[in-house]
């Protein structure tokens, strides 16, 4: 909620960090997402920017149509990985 409020106020209040050093640190030390988000595959709606969070703070699954059924094993498996090993 706080991130979304910062997003609504404008980019000068953003905490999102896409610097190469930050991304390298994620690769080295891992990620600890606080939430899993099933979002649209539309690239005009980047979840990290809309929620004003850093890469690794949320686990984003992008899917055309925002659908999730038992038949979509890759999406279900990714969610299971997010709440388990991560």
N, C-alpha and C positions, 0 to 999 in steps of 0.2 A: 504494500500500500504506500509506504513512504517513497519508494522508487517511482511509482506511478505519479505521485504528487510532484516530485522533482521534475519528471518528464513534462508534466503539464505546465510547469513554470517556465521551462525553456532550457536550452543547452548549457547556459552558463552555470546552472546548478547541478549538472550531471556528474556522477561519480564513475561512469563507465570508463574502463581502461582497456583499450585495444592495443597498447604499446607492445612491440615485439618482446621486450624483457618480461612482461607479465605473462604473455603466452608461453614463453620458454619456461618460466617458473611453474606454470600449470603442467607442462609436459614432464618436468623433472619431479615435482613434488605431488602431483595428482590434484584432483578436484574433490570438493565436498559440497555438492549441490544441496540447497535448502528446499528445493521443490522440483517436481517434474511437470513440464508443461507440454501438452499436445497442442501444437499450433499449426497454422496454415502454412503451406509450402510457398505462399506468395512472398517473394523477396522484398516487397515494399513494406512488410510488417515485421522488422527484426525484433524478436522477443526481448533480447538483452537491452536494446535501446528503449523499447516501450516500457519496460519495467525498471529501467535505469539500474541495471546490475552488471557486474563484471562477468566476463566469460568464466565458466566454471561455477558460478553462483547458482545457476539453475540448469537443469537438464532438459534440453529442448528437443522434442520430437516433431518434425515437420511432415505433414501429410496433406495431400491434396484433398480438399473436402472436409477436413477435420473429422474423419470417421475412424472408428476403432471397433473392430469386430473380432470375434474369436478366430476367424480365418486369417487375420493379418498377424501371423506369427512373429514377423520381424519387429513390429511395433510393440506387441505384448512382451516379447523377449527383451527389448531395449528397456521397457519400463521395469521389468523384473531385475535387470542388471542395475538400473539406477537405484532402486530401493534396497538392493542386496549388497553386492560387492563394493559399490561406491560408498 
